Amino acid sequence: MSTPALLPLVLLLALPAGAAGSPSAVQAPAAAPAEGFEALSQRARAARDAGRNDEAIAAYRQAVELRPDWDEGLWYLGVLQYETGQCVEADSAFERFLGLKPEAGPGWTMRGVCAFDRGDFPDAIEWLHKGIGLGLGANAELQRVARIRLAQALVKTSQFEMAIGPLTQLAQLSPVPPGLVDTTGLALLRLDLLPSEIPEGRRDLVQSLGRAGVAHLGQRGDEAARLYAEVVSAYPDVPGVHYAYGVFLLRSGNDKGLSELRRAAQLRPDDAMAPLQIAFELLVRGDFAGARDSAMKAVELAPGLFAARNALGRALVEMGDIAAGIRELEVAVRLAPDSAEAHFTLARAYAKAGRAEDAARERATFAELEQRARSAPGTLRNPGPAQP
């Protein structure tokens, strides 16, 4: 795997809010020689300011051994080790830093970046998500890096729908962050690759669709319409292109979106996403029989996809087959117990069936999940089909 470029040191040097600003502000253990620590901390700072990274790393390492609770020293040790390509050592320093400052969002973000760089994408997703949720202060560039790495890790692990959230936030920035176009194109094409792994023969496709997707996510409708039309014309036989264009058209109130989704389903008959998106659209339109048929196709193709079970359950309930609908919605909740939407839909079905106690339980779970999401900014939520 090609290793992404390291973050510029200037992005990382700011000490996270709440970290000690001076080593003298921390009470030294009685056994630590204060003079030795003071001399080392001063030498580390001077070397860091002068750009002598190896000397600074050595001094910081010795200083934090003398005073293990010096959070400032651990932060800068991790930053400098990361800057010099020592990702494993940097991660250890950030882990120790977080032991002292567990609510420091930049610390979790840097652990996530380190995990990403060494190819540990599940840990990268967990730690980047946590860092973003805790907050990154005024460091706008670190916020951009955190979100693009999070989106790339989600794409790499085939969590394409989950990547839409951070990609949307990035698409509304100006200028467009590096890597956003490629990452958006990969997400829309459902290719579990990093930008550095795109085959040369597919790069134009990825970037063309990525530019259209970025305009869409950035709410630049006229530009998105033009770019989507161009990419559909250039790549008429690529199902992901028709899928993305269909979603865009439907979100723009254009009924032609359904025909684009049906074309995507024809081109990729073994993929559940197009019939699933069709099912949700038909539910909105009140065509419950059509929604049921499309949702059944999605369930057949992806029985473990909670959104497919949710769509099928909703259609069945609306058609009056409440018992069968509840069975599907219960499967959806088992597949995605943290989805507030799944619990809400099941609560409504229980209420229609006269199961008041079950409905109340599901409503309570829904309210708890919603409250948890509101109190944890940046929370990743288990969505339905991709809706860029």
Secondary structure, DSSP 8 states (H G I E B T S, - for coil): --------GGGT-S--TTS-S-GGGS---TTS-HHHHHHHHHHHHHHHHTT-HHHHHHHHHHHHHH-TT-HHHHHHHHHHHHHTT-HHHHHHHHHHHHHH-TT-HHHHHHHHHHHHHTT-HHHHHHHHHHHHHH--TT-HHHHHHHHHHHHHHHHHTT-HHHHHHHHHHHHTSSS--TTHHHHHHHHHHT----GGG--GGGHHHHHHHHHHHHHHHTT-HHHHHHHHHHHHHH-TT-HHHHHHHHHHHHHTT-THHHHHHHHHHHH-TT-SHHHHHHHHHHHHHT-HHHHHHHHHHHHHH-TT-HHHHHHHHHHHHHTT-HHHHHHHHHHHHHH-TT-HHHHHHHHHHHHHTT-HHHHHHHHHHHHHHHHHHHHSTT-----SS---
